[in-house]
């Protein structure tokens, strides 16, 4: 069944007046005056189940179409077409189906996917997970709209990531350097300060003198965490360098699916049209995957590993692969996903599949956190596969890569010595081995540990790297060229004689 719609002034961000869903039926001509919605509304709602609505008798409806639902009380809700089978359409309702009566519900299909305004108007705004402002300002406007589903970057037009994104966090900038256009996740476990670290990076990150901004998408945050993020990033938002999207735990589950896609749609316009280097922080992608699993269960899809849908890999790839640089276009999109590993299990499907798609990882360690170190990053488990593209001569410093290699090699040796000391006692170690224990202490105290509001320059970070490395004798610094070794640095034999 269908009926004529009343004029709706609360329309989605969609300027496309082509409405194939209505045109296919033949009884609807054009759109309602002042709107982008067709006249035609369907009343054939067969069933409601969780966030899903099944509508029968539809024609010309396509996957991922944006949908308007009018309840029996006139309240408007919105959704997305999740599946189409002949004349049946399964609609995912953003606000959920609670309180709806199938007999009194009317549904209109827009004929296009969900679109949002894009452009510089997003800068400095704080919104919920759907992009609705929560900062007291007007709705975000733009000269054009873009589909939130996005489009993959043509591989032949991808430019290799290059140039660093500096975070002001020493252990990251020194040993796992971000590169513009890279996707580099943070792996954590519940209880560690991953949200604090992500917020600190969002507040401090920079791309030198290049125009730069941050899109922070928080998913499944408690109201306390949301307030913390807003307060910590308020200063950066005030200067127009931040867009904040916050999906809280009590928001509809489908909103959690939309939030990262809206964030990336905003970022792509700022990067590839307006020439900015954009860092997109997605916290927490495990919550996103849980929402995807919940929707999949409601649709009664066949589950795969740990009840996640079989398309989890391609879904995550569809998000992560929207970062990069495009040949001939200014700007870049760099993605920093944050994932909590249930039980600290790195083989859990979400971190496991994320590791296949991304270019390294930053791993937070409960053992390091127990020592009172912030950020509690385990450098030996962390890796930036594109670090050499963004660090070294002409990018950071000629001393950067040798120092990083020396510190990681020495830290690995220090871990071995620490295990040996636990077996035979520190007093039984040679002076050189005891020097490695001192090196490890200096490494965490001088380089890794820093205040949660401390923004260190690259020069300060590299100076700290050198000071830590030079706690070892000259004979142990095999990865540093002679030009970097200070005069008077004792050799291993000289230390043994002391």
C-alpha positions in Angstrom: 0.0 0.0 0.0 1.0 3.6 -0.4 -0.3 7.0 0.5 0.5 10.6 -0.3 3.1 12.2 2.0 2.8 15.5 3.8 5.5 18.1 3.3 8.5 17.3 5.5 10.8 20.2 6.3 13.2 18.0 8.4 15.0 16.4 5.5 18.3 14.6 5.3 21.4 16.2 3.8 20.6 15.1 0.3 20.4 17.5 -2.6 19.8 14.8 -5.2 16.2 15.2 -6.4 16.3 12.0 -8.6 14.1 9.6 -6.7 14.0 6.3 -8.5 12.2 4.6 -5.6 9.2 6.8 -6.3 9.4 6.9 -10.1 9.4 3.1 -10.3 6.0 3.0 -8.7 4.5 5.5 -11.1 2.0 7.1 -8.7 4.5 9.5 -7.3 5.6 12.4 -9.5 8.7 14.4 -8.3 9.2 15.3 -4.7 7.2 17.0 -2.0 7.5 20.8 -2.2 10.5 22.2 -0.3 11.9 18.7 0.3 14.0 16.0 -1.3 11.6 13.2 -0.4 9.1 11.6 -2.8 5.4 12.0 -2.3 5.0 8.3 -2.0 5.0 6.7 1.4 4.6 2.9 1.9 2.4 1.6 4.7 3.1 -2.1 4.2 5.2 -2.6 7.3 5.2 -6.4 7.9 7.3 -6.7 11.1 9.5 -4.9 13.5 12.5 -6.6 15.2 15.0 -4.7 17.2 16.5 -2.0 14.9 15.0 -3.7 11.8 11.8 -3.0 9.9 10.5 -5.2 7.0 8.5 -3.3 4.4 6.6 -5.2 1.7 5.2 -4.1 -1.7 8.2 -1.9 -2.5 9.5 -1.2 -6.0 12.7 0.4 -7.3 14.3 0.3 -3.8 18.1 -0.2 -3.6 20.6 -1.3 -1.0 21.9 1.5 1.3 19.1 3.9 0.4 18.3 6.5 3.0 14.8 6.1 4.5 12.3 8.3 6.4 9.9 6.6 8.8 6.8 8.5 10.1 5.3 6.9 13.2 1.6 6.9 14.1 2.2 9.9 16.3 3.9 11.9 13.5 7.4 11.5 15.0 10.0 11.2 12.3 12.8 8.6 12.3 15.4 7.7 9.7 17.0 4.5 8.5 19.0 2.8 5.8 18.1 -0.1 3.5 20.1 -3.1 4.6 18.6 -5.7 2.3 16.2 -6.0 -0.7 14.5 -9.2 -1.8 12.0 -8.8 -4.7 9.3 -6.6 -3.2 10.6 -6.7 0.4 13.0 -4.2 1.9 14.7 -4.6 5.3 15.4 -1.2 6.9 17.8 -0.5 9.7 16.1 2.2 11.8 18.6 4.6 13.4 16.5 5.4 16.4 15.3 1.8 16.8 11.7 0.5 16.3 10.6 0.9 19.9 7.1 2.5 20.2 6.3 2.0 16.5 3.0 0.4 15.4 3.3 -1.4 12.1 -0.3 -0.5 11.2 0.3 3.2 11.6 3.8 3.5 10.3 4.6 5.1 6.9 7.9 4.7 5.1 9.5 6.9 2.3 12.6 6.0 0.3 14.9 8.8 -0.8 16.3 7.1 -3.9 19.9 7.8 -2.8 22.3 6.7 -0.1 22.7 8.8 3.0 24.5 12.0 2.2 25.9 14.7 4.4 27.0 18.3 3.8 30.8 18.6 3.4 33.2 21.4 3.5 35.0 23.8 5.9 31.8 24.4 7.9 32.6 21.3 10.0 35.8 22.8 11.4 35.5 23.6 15.1 32.1 21.7 15.5 31.2 19.2 18.2 28.4 16.8 17.1 26.8 13.5 18.0 27.6 10.3 16.1 25.2 11.3 13.3 26.7 14.7 12.8 24.0 16.6 14.6 25.6 19.6 16.5 25.7 19.4 20.3 27.7 22.6 20.8 24.7 24.9 20.6 25.5 26.0 17.1 23.4 25.8 13.9 23.3 22.8 11.7 26.4 22.2 9.6 25.9 23.6 6.1 28.0 22.9 3.0 28.0 23.9 -0.7 27.6 20.3 -1.7 26.9 16.8 -0.2 28.7 13.5 -0.3 27.6 9.9 0.4 28.8 8.6 3.7 29.5 5.2 2.2 32.4 6.8 0.4 34.3 5.5 -2.7 37.5 3.5 -2.7 40.6 5.3 -3.9 41.8 4.2 -7.3 45.0 2.1 -6.6 46.7 3.5 -9.7 46.2 7.1 -8.3 47.5 6.4 -4.8 50.6 8.3 -3.8 52.9 6.5 -1.4 52.6 7.9 2.1 55.4 10.2 3.0 56.2 13.0 5.5 55.6 12.6 9.3 52.6 13.4 11.4 54.2 14.4 14.8 52.1 13.6 17.9 54.2 15.2 20.6 54.4 11.8 22.3 58.1 10.9 22.4 57.9 7.1 22.2 55.6 7.3 19.2 57.5 10.0 17.3 60.8 8.4 17.9 60.1 4.7 17.4 56.8 4.3 15.5 56.6 7.5 13.5 53.2 8.2 11.9 53.3 8.9 8.2 50.8 11.1 6.3 48.4 8.7 4.6 49.1 5.8 6.8 46.7 3.6 8.9 48.3 2.7 12.2 46.1 1.3 15.0 46.5 1.4 18.8 45.9 -2.0 20.4 44.9 -1.9 24.0 43.1 -3.8 26.7 40.2 -2.6 28.9 41.5 -0.5 31.8 44.5 1.0 30.1 44.5 4.7 29.2 44.0 4.3 25.4 41.3 7.0 25.3 43.5 9.4 27.1 46.3 8.7 24.7 44.1 9.1 21.7 42.7 12.4 23.0 46.3 13.6 23.7 47.3 12.8 20.2 44.2 14.6 18.8 45.1 17.7 20.8 48.8 17.8 19.9 49.3 16.2 16.5 50.7 18.4 13.7 52.1 18.3 10.2 54.8 20.9 10.5 53.8 24.2 8.8 51.2 22.4 6.6 47.5 23.1 7.1 46.3 20.3 9.5 43.2 19.3 11.3 41.8 16.3 13.3 38.5 14.4 13.1 37.9 12.6 16.3 35.2 9.9 16.2 34.4 8.4 19.6 32.1 5.4 19.6 30.2 3.8 22.6 31.6 6.4 25.0 30.1 6.8 28.5 28.9 10.3 29.2 31.9 10.8 31.6 34.3 9.8 28.8 32.5 12.0 26.3 32.7 15.0 28.7 36.5 14.3 29.2 37.1 14.2 25.4 35.1 17.4 24.9 36.9 19.2 27.7 40.4 18.0 26.6 39.8 19.0 22.9 37.9 22.2 23.5 40.9 24.4 22.8 41.7 22.8 19.5 38.1 23.0 18.4 38.0 26.7 19.3 40.8 27.5 16.8 39.0 25.5 14.0 41.4 22.6 13.8 39.1 19.8 15.2 35.8 18.1 14.3 34.4 16.0 17.1 31.8 13.3 16.6 30.7 11.5 19.8 28.5 8.4 19.8 27.5 7.7 23.4 26.7 4.3 24.9 23.0 5.1 25.1 22.7 6.2 21.5 21.1 3.9 18.9 23.4 1.0 17.8 23.1 1.9 14.2 24.5 5.3 14.9 27.7 3.5 15.9 27.9 2.0 12.4 27.6 5.4 10.8 30.0 7.4 12.9 33.3 6.3 11.4 31.9 6.7 7.9 30.7 10.2 8.5 34.1 11.1 10.0 35.9 9.8 7.0 33.5 11.6 4.6 34.2 14.9 6.3 38.0 14.2 6.3 38.1 13.3 2.5 36.6 16.6 1.5 38.9 18.6 3.8 41.9 16.7 2.5 41.4 16.2 -1.2 39.4 19.3 -2.0 40.6 21.9 0.6 44.2 20.6 0.8 44.5 19.9 4.5 46.4 17.0 6.1 43.7 15.3 8.2 44.2 12.8 11.1 41.1 10.7 11.7 41.0 9.0 15.2 38.5 6.2 15.5 38.0 5.1 19.1 37.0 2.4 19.7 36.7 0.1 16.7 36.0 -2.9 18.9 32.7 -1.2 19.9 32.0 -0.6 16.2 32.5 -4.3 15.5 30.2 -5.3 18.4 27.5 -3.1 16.9 28.1 -4.8 13.6 27.7 -8.2 15.2 24.5 -7.0 16.9 22.9 -5.9 13.6 24.1 -9.1 12.0 22.4 -11.2 14.7 19.2 -9.2 14.3 19.2 -9.9 10.6 19.7 -13.6 11.4 22.9 -13.9 9.2 25.1 -16.9 9.5 27.8 -16.1 12.0 31.5 -16.6 11.5 34.4 -16.4 14.1 33.0 -15.6 17.6 29.6 -14.7 16.1 30.9 -11.8 14.1 29.6 -11.6 10.5 31.6 -13.2 7.8 32.0 -9.9 6.1 33.8 -8.3 9.1 37.1 -8.2 7.2 35.7 -6.4 4.1 33.7 -4.1 6.3 36.8 -3.0 8.3 38.8 -2.7 5.1 36.1 -0.4 3.7 36.8 2.0 6.5 40.6 1.7 6.9 41.3 1.9 3.2 39.7 5.3 2.9 42.9 6.9 4.1 45.9 7.8 1.9 47.1 10.4 -0.6 45.9 10.8 -4.1 48.3 11.7 -6.9 47.7 15.3 -8.2 45.5 16.3 -5.2 46.6 18.2 -2.1 46.2 16.9 1.4 46.1 13.5 3.0 44.0 11.3 5.3 45.8 9.5 8.1 43.8 7.0 10.2 44.5 6.1 13.8 42.0 3.4 14.9 41.9 2.4 18.6 41.0 -1.1 19.5 40.5 -2.8 22.9 41.4 -6.5 22.8 39.0 -8.6 25.0 41.1 -10.4 27.5 44.2 -9.0 25.9 43.9 -11.5 23.1 45.6 -10.1 20.0 44.2 -13.0 18.0 40.6 -11.8 18.7 38.9 -11.2 15.3 38.9 -7.4 15.4 42.6 -6.8 16.2 43.6 -9.9 14.1 41.8 -8.6 10.9 42.8 -5.1 11.6 46.5 -6.2 11.6 46.1 -7.7 8.1 44.7 -4.4 6.7 46.8 -1.7 8.5 50.5 -0.9 8.4 51.7 -1.7 11.8 50.4 -1.3 15.4 51.1 0.5 18.6 50.6 -1.9 21.5 49.8 -0.8 25.1 51.1 -3.0 27.8 49.5 -3.7 31.2 53.0 -4.5 32.6 54.3 -1.1 31.6 51.2 0.6 33.1 51.8 -1.3 36.3 55.2 0.5 36.6 53.4 3.8 36.6 54.6 4.7 33.0 52.4 6.8 30.8 51.9 6.2 27.9 52.2 2.5 28.7 53.5 1.6 25.2 55.5 -1.6 24.6 58.0 -0.5 21.9 59.2 -4.0 21.1 55.6 -5.1 20.2 54.9 -1.9 18.3 55.8 -1.2 14.7 55.2 1.4 12.0 55.9 -0.3 8.7 56.0 3.0 6.8 58.3 4.8 9.3 61.2 5.0 6.8 58.9 6.8 4.4 58.3 9.6 6.9 61.5 9.8 9.0 65.1 10.4 8.2 67.1 13.1 6.3 64.9 15.8 4.9 61.9 14.7 6.9 62.7 14.5 10.6 66.5 14.2 11.1 69.5 12.3 9.8 70.0 10.9 13.3 66.4 9.7 13.7 66.5 6.3 12.1 69.9 5.2 13.5 68.8 6.2 17.0 65.5 4.4 16.7 67.3 1.2 15.5 69.9 1.4 18.3 67.3 2.0 21.0 65.1 -0.9 19.9 68.1 -3.3 19.6 69.4 -2.3 23.0 66.0 -2.6 24.6 65.6 -6.1 23.3 69.0 -7.0 24.8 68.0 -5.4 28.1 64.9 -7.6 28.2 67.1 -10.7 27.8 69.4 -9.4 30.6 66.4 -8.7 32.8 65.3 -12.3 32.4 68.8 -13.6 33.2 69.0 -11.4 36.3 65.8 -13.0 37.5 67.5 -16.4 37.3 71.0 -15.7 38.6 70.6 -12.4 40.3 71.8 -8.9 39.2 75.1 -9.2 41.2 76.2 -12.1 39.0 75.9 -10.1 35.8 78.9 -8.5 34.1 79.2 -4.7 34.3 78.1 -4.4 30.6 75.0 -6.4 31.4 74.2 -4.3 34.4 74.6 -1.3 32.1 71.8 -2.6 30.0 69.6 -2.7 33.1 70.4 0.9 33.7 69.7 1.6 30.0 66.2 0.1 30.4 65.4 2.3 33.4 66.6 5.4 31.6 64.7 4.4 28.5 61.3 4.4 30.3 62.1 7.2 32.7 63.6 9.7 30.3 62.0 8.9 26.9 58.7 7.0 27.4 57.2 8.5 30.5 55.7 11.9 30.0 52.8 14.0 31.4 49.4 13.5 29.8 49.4 17.2 28.7 53.0 17.3 27.7 53.7 18.1 24.0 57.3 17.4 23.3 59.0 18.8 20.2 60.8 16.4 17.8 64.2 18.1 18.8 63.5 17.3 22.5 62.5 13.8 21.7 65.6 13.0 19.6 67.8 14.6 22.3 66.2 12.3 24.9 66.9 9.3 22.5 70.6 10.3 22.3 70.9 10.7 26.1 69.4 7.3 26.7 71.6 5.6 24.0 74.7 7.2 25.5 74.2 5.5 28.8 75.7 2.5 27.1 79.4 2.2 26.3 80.7 3.0 22.8 81.3 -0.7 22.0 77.6 -1.4 22.4 76.4 1.3 20.1 77.0 -0.7 16.9 74.1 0.9 15.0 75.2 4.5 15.3 77.7 6.0 12.9 80.9 7.4 14.4 79.9 10.9 13.6 77.0 10.6 16.2 79.2 9.3 19.0 80.3 12.0 21.4 84.0 12.4 22.2 84.9 10.9 25.6 82.3 8.2 25.5 83.9 5.3 27.4 84.3 1.9 25.7 83.1 -1.3 27.2 86.6 -2.3 28.3 87.1 1.0 30.0 83.8 0.5 31.9 84.8 -3.0 32.9 88.1 -1.7 34.4 86.3 0.9 36.6 
